[in-house]
Amino acid sequence: MTGISLRYRVATPEDIGLLLPLINSAYRGEESRAGWTTEADLLISERIDASGLLDKIQSPDTVILLAADGNDVLASCCELVWRPEKGIAYFGLFAVNPKRQGGGIGRQVLLYAEDYASRQWGAYKMEMTVIWLREEIIAWYARRGYRKTGETRPFPYADIGNGKALRGDLYFEVLVKDIQERN
Ligand SMILES: CC(C)(COP(=O)(O)OP(=O)(O)OC[C@H]1O[C@@H](n2cnc3c(N)ncnc32)[C@H](O)[C@@H]1OP(=O)(O)O)[C@@H](O)C(=O)NCCC(=O)NCCS
């Protein structure tokens, strides 16, 4: 377990300038290669832009959680979307500063997000989607209790904007974890 103590809060529109570099440097591009898992070999594009982030922050069923260290420096973030009709919280936009990965921050943030979804919404399942080729991150989630459901979802090639997909065979695996025992 990491010794880093993290403080959490829900993002507001004022946080967009902080969040964009964190998310986009963690997922894709050369900076992301400093971390242990990246989409840089699959996609050339930003993961999200300012208007996409604002839509999420302003959506009533969505929270973006920020995790800052003891010096109030942003270390990680994630998105939770509440789907009350299914009792499921969707987990996404998960990023740790690439220079700080591998130290246990991601593990802590994922646990906090599960607790948050359970406490705030009474969610009994967490769901996420991962590009099928990302075996190392699927294995990481499996060690945290997430399993493949067998469901797949199409990759949104039309939404890459000015970016470019480096492969034509991308799709998502759906992973799920029962978090009911946390209620
Ligand atoms: C996924 C992510 C949030 C995890 O955060 P993190 O702080 O690195 O995670 P932790 O430090 O808690 O865990 C690191 C794990 O990586 C493993 N790891 C380290 N180097 C590795 C490597 N080269 N290959 C595979 N696993 C490796 C460690 O063994 C550890 O796993 P364990 O706890 O089961 O032993 C972070 O890597 C990230 O931001 N990635 C880029 C964005 C992304 O891919 N988001 C998820 C999309 S589905």
The ligand as a Tripos MOL2 file, in Angstrom:
@<TRIPOS>MOLECULE
LIG
   48    50     1     0     0
SMALL
NO_CHARGES

@<TRIPOS>ATOM
      1 C1         -4.3290    2.6630  -14.9520 C.3       1 LIG1
      2 C2         -3.7500    3.6430  -13.9760 C.3       1 LIG1
      3 C3         -4.8250    4.6420  -13.5420 C.3       1 LIG1
      4 C4         -3.2300    2.8720  -12.7390 C.3       1 LIG1
      5 O1         -2.6560    3.7750  -11.8270 O.3       1 LIG1
      6 P1         -1.2940    3.4100  -11.0250 P.3       1 LIG1
      7 O2         -1.1100    4.4630   -9.9940 O.co2     1 LIG1
      8 O3         -0.1940    3.1620  -11.9690 O.co2     1 LIG1
      9 O4         -1.7220    2.0250  -10.3410 O.3       1 LIG1
     10 P2         -1.0600    1.3080   -9.0860 P.3       1 LIG1
     11 O5          0.2360    1.9450   -8.7520 O.co2     1 LIG1
     12 O6         -2.0810    1.2080   -8.0150 O.co2     1 LIG1
     13 O7         -0.8370   -0.1380   -9.6260 O.3       1 LIG1
     14 C5          0.2600   -0.3880  -10.4670 C.3       1 LIG1
     15 C6          0.1610   -1.8060  -10.9410 C.3       1 LIG1
     16 O8          0.8390   -1.9090  -12.1550 O.3       1 LIG1
     17 C7          1.6120   -3.0560  -12.1510 C.3       1 LIG1
     18 N1          2.6580   -2.7910  -13.1000 N.ar      1 LIG1
     19 C8          3.7080   -1.9550  -12.9560 C.ar      1 LIG1
     20 N2          4.4560   -1.9910  -14.0700 N.ar      1 LIG1
     21 C9          3.8430   -2.8450  -14.9250 C.ar      1 LIG1
     22 C10         4.1290   -3.3100  -16.2330 C.ar      1 LIG1
     23 N3          5.1940   -2.8720  -16.8850 N.pl3     1 LIG1
     24 N4          3.2700   -4.1670  -16.8150 N.ar      1 LIG1
     25 C11         2.1860   -4.5960  -16.1800 C.ar      1 LIG1
     26 N5          1.8580   -4.2030  -14.9210 N.ar      1 LIG1
     27 C12         2.6990   -3.3350  -14.3150 C.ar      1 LIG1
     28 C13         2.0160   -3.1930  -10.7220 C.3       1 LIG1
     29 O9          2.3860   -4.5330  -10.4600 O.3       1 LIG1
     30 C14         0.7320   -2.8230  -10.0060 C.3       1 LIG1
     31 O10        -0.1880   -3.8740   -9.9930 O.3       1 LIG1
     32 P3         -0.5910   -4.6190   -8.6250 P.3       1 LIG1
     33 O11        -0.9780   -3.5520   -7.6570 O.co2     1 LIG1
     34 O12        -1.7240   -5.5260   -8.9580 O.co2     1 LIG1
     35 O13         0.6580   -5.3330   -8.1930 O.co2     1 LIG1
     36 C15        -2.5650    4.4190  -14.5890 C.3       1 LIG1
     37 O14        -1.6090    3.4950  -15.0270 O.3       1 LIG1
     38 C16        -2.9420    5.3160  -15.7580 C.2       1 LIG1
     39 O15        -3.2610    6.4950  -15.5840 O.2       1 LIG1
     40 N6         -2.8630    4.7870  -17.0210 N.am      1 LIG1
     41 C17        -3.1170    5.5690  -18.2350 C.3       1 LIG1
     42 C18        -4.5960    5.8230  -18.4470 C.3       1 LIG1
     43 C19        -5.3710    4.5280  -18.4950 C.2       1 LIG1
     44 O16        -4.9690    3.5870  -19.1360 O.2       1 LIG1
     45 N7         -6.5080    4.5040  -17.7670 N.am      1 LIG1
     46 C20        -7.3480    3.3070  -17.6570 C.3       1 LIG1
     47 C21        -8.1090    3.0770  -18.8950 C.3       1 LIG1
     48 S1         -9.1060    1.6380  -18.7970 S.3       1 LIG1
@<TRIPOS>BOND
     1     1     2 1
     2     2     3 1
     3     2     4 1
     4     2    36 1
     5     4     5 1
     6     5     6 1
     7     6     7 2
     8     6     8 1
     9     6     9 1
    10     9    10 1
    11    10    11 2
    12    10    12 1
    13    10    13 1
    14    13    14 1
    15    14    15 1
    16    15    16 1
    17    15    30 1
    18    16    17 1
    19    17    18 1
    20    17    28 1
    21    18    19 ar
    22    18    27 ar
    23    19    20 ar
    24    20    21 ar
    25    21    22 ar
    26    21    27 ar
    27    22    23 1
    28    22    24 ar
    29    24    25 ar
    30    25    26 ar
    31    26    27 ar
    32    28    29 1
    33    28    30 1
    34    30    31 1
    35    31    32 1
    36    32    33 2
    37    32    34 1
    38    32    35 1
    39    36    37 1
    40    36    38 1
    41    38    39 2
    42    38    40 1
    43    40    41 1
    44    41    42 1
    45    42    43 1
    46    43    44 2
    47    43    45 1
    48    45    46 1
    49    46    47 1
    50    47    48 1
@<TRIPOS>SUBSTRUCTURE
     1 LIG1         1 GROUP 0 **** ****
